[in-house]
Amino acid sequence: MRIDVVSIFPEYLAPLELSLIGKARQDGLLDLRVHDLRDFTTDKHRSVDDTPYGGGAGMVMKPEPWAQALAAVAGAGQAEAGAEAAGGMAARPVLIVPSPAGERFSQALAYELAEEDQLVFACGRYEGIDERVIEWAEEHFTVRPMSLGDYVLNGGEVAVLAMVEAIGRLLPGVVGNPDSLVEESHSDGLLEYPVYTKPSSWRGREVPAVLLSGNHGKIAQWRRHEQFGRTAKRRPDLLETFDAGKLPRADRTAFGDLGYDVVDGHLRARRQAGTNHDAGTDPSA
């Protein structure tokens, strides 16, 4: 996969040289390039913003530097993809524009985007990018405005750091043990179960006995039911879309203890979620 990030603060993306993402770049598992938007300006001041039409506070990012930058990275990426395809049609790159007005980024979207050949991230600043850039880009990219959540940041770089890491770690070979990806929060629509390590007794708090039992079946069931309880307590909204149609009886009973019934394949709360969950088994509750 190739990822291009365009920003007026390329140094902000330096953390992408660290840890697993940095190693993936070194090992050739991820082709990640950061571009300075000012390199695509034509005036001596290398200006990228101007006052907004219609008045108002703040500045708006000018369209031409963005068009030049996006055309350059898309052309380079498609040329490489076309060569690799040996004459086949190169896939249209995906342009991700971090914006509080975008769709909510999620683990499901991370998996979806990890299948793409090229992702381009446009890090906006000030009051945003001239809307005509987005309209123009739709002729050349699959445009996906995305948001980390319902809040506003100073620019798109923080969101891009989070999204690139979430996507990049799903690429083959990036995470050493691929099984760990399966057991993470949100991989199955639920939050991850609590984890423990040595010592088994710490400051008067004990590791749940089932984890010391060596009974892998009971451990798996305990972890599964802890996922239910943690999700019901912290993120009950996730249970609204959870597919409960094929849950075994033990899982239905566990949800019943948490105040949920399975109705037409979906979970329906009959009282406040999480009231029967034993918070004492959750080290971070």
BELHU-V372946 format. One line per field, one symbol per residue. burial: # if it has 16 or more other ideal C-beta (glycine too) atoms within 10 Angstrom, else .. A space follows every 10 residues. Layout:
BEGIN
burial->???
END
This chain:
BEGIN
burial->########## .##..#...# ##.##...## .#######.# #......##. ........## ###.###.## ..##..##.. #........# #.#######. .#..#.#.## ..##.##### ######.### ..##.##..# #.######.. ....###.## #.######## #..##..... ....##..## ####...... ......##.. #.......#. ########## ###..#.##. .#.#..#... #..##..### .#....#.#. ..##..#... ##...
END
